[in-house]
Amino acid sequence: MSDTFQACTLPWSIWPWGLTLTHSDTDMWPECSVEFGAMMPRPTPPYEEFWVRLDFELAAFASTKPHRDDENLLNVSGYNIVPRARANDYAASQNDRAEWLRTGICPDPSFYFSVDSRWLETERSSWAARQRTDRQPENAVHFLLDGRDGYVEILASGFRWRAWRQGRPRLSAVSGEPVMSGAWVDGDARLGGGDSDDAGSDAPQRD
């Protein structure tokens, strides 16, 4: 196993303020969500700021680990995180920002996935056995999210996300309809479909 992670295809990046993981089991299937602040670039500063909630599907396994905010996730986790392996200098960051503005897709959203990690291979069969569904072991995906003081790892079949303008005075105090939404497309890094039942779109939905 290579423990190789690629970037999830997303229009935003996790802002390094921390992650809030909620995970519980039920009689039917596990429930798992992660909430955090996120940002998107503008042609001129500052960044747009959002509050994002991820709801994971069939997330039987979830794990959190600490790291200092000055530590590199590559070194702490030992994973081969492809976007993080690029040169970390000013020129690279400016190129990434230009690409982000041009394409609407963040080159390194601090949210990654793997289909060949050691943890995934160890727990695939157990993951499938815990689901009261027809999902097979090969349907599991290893997701990795990096926050300021730690990172979250989840084995799930996919996720949906919603983004709101940040609340005041608490950033998480959001309500009403989200301004953006999207969903993991089975077997691919693309997103689309939002909260509707139509998951065929290749791009996130934005109001």
Secondary structure, DSSP 8 states (H G I E B T S, - for coil): ---EEEE---SSEE-TT--EEEEE--SS--EEEEEEEEEE--SSSS-EEEEEEEEEES--EEEEEE--TTS-HHHHH--EEGGGGS--SHHHHHHHHHHHHHHSS-S--SEEEESS-HHHHHHHHHHHHH-SSS--GGG-EEEEEE-SSEEEEEEESEEEEEEEE--SSSTT---SS-SEEEEB-TTSS-B--TTSS----SS-EE-
